[in-house]
């Protein structure tokens, strides 16, 4: 029986039906697994044909046992609380509020001095250091985070959420994973295994965890710390396959990937990608390629982006106890070893960091909330100003969409920016379809052929905007010089 047949036969609870008809059918499911984590939920997480996790109905589950709302735990449902509503009771007593990064107790930029955290990490090593310190200081018994896994014929995933109970296990999962994962299995593990846990995730996943904790007292008692990773957007499995295919490893033959291979003597944002897989000759090989030499690495193009990401307004994980990301600031980006920005909201983590700074375990500069916001300037432009325009367009079409803190409007963006927003949406959507068609045809060139006209249009608009900005600056400079001369 299909999902639609089950709904027509009234065999699906109304709570689930509403979620299916809005978030899931609308394409806004981020695949986090929160709705499937509720006891008695008839939903399960499955990879779709485009390599994205999506909630689907499990016909084997007895739906009569569903007691809680699946909508209230979905980060993109209109029935769930927003980031301000979640974080205000958690952090307002200790923190100040910033309109872009939310509540914050302290904000830093820097890296880990002790051990090899920085060398092993994607950036400054702070993410791994934080959860390792929570574990080593006895504040938690385990860390729930994303680990690499070996793909099989029945399960092609390269990464999944797993539990680490030792420092060695934590260290083995360092680095960024631009890859789809879901949490329903590890949420059940937390219920079944008594202990105190820290959980790591991108902003919408941490929001979903907070929503689950509000509904499930056992999870609220056992999850002691939430750690967020600053997010540009979530990618499908095809993002990894795109890199591998360009190095001679066809889709289905990729065994491992490092999305952030540090390259010596290169700026921090000019890293490489390392892939390991089976080549056409049957040999297993490893290739390292600078991102500048690969097609599809421009983050602004949004290849393989989930639609939900274009309807998210949380860049820095505002509901987390601490957030870690890249310090994309002029004074730090030249350091090829990597530098983090850190937003602290929990007093215990703040004290832990300050003690480590005094002990010279960490090299951190105290920066302002505005500087943290500036380090993610492009992300905020897309998730605030750009989002307002996308909301306006969706409302104009009369379609359902998630409720956001950003208000819909259009006249704040110039025509060039409006056109670029439309192209970003088109590029993301077409990348999923074009790559599947390229895989079916066995030709990577087909993917590039389908995307390149859109890419060229986008780049032309971007160059035009840069030229106008440069021209404006030159005119302003000349005007200032003429005024001085006249004086």
Order of alpha helices (4+ residues) and beta strands (2+ residues): alpha-alpha-alpha-beta-beta-alpha-beta-beta-beta-alpha-alpha-beta-beta-alpha-alpha-beta-alpha-alpha-beta-alpha-beta-beta-beta-beta-alpha-beta-alpha-beta-alpha-alpha-alpha-alpha-alpha
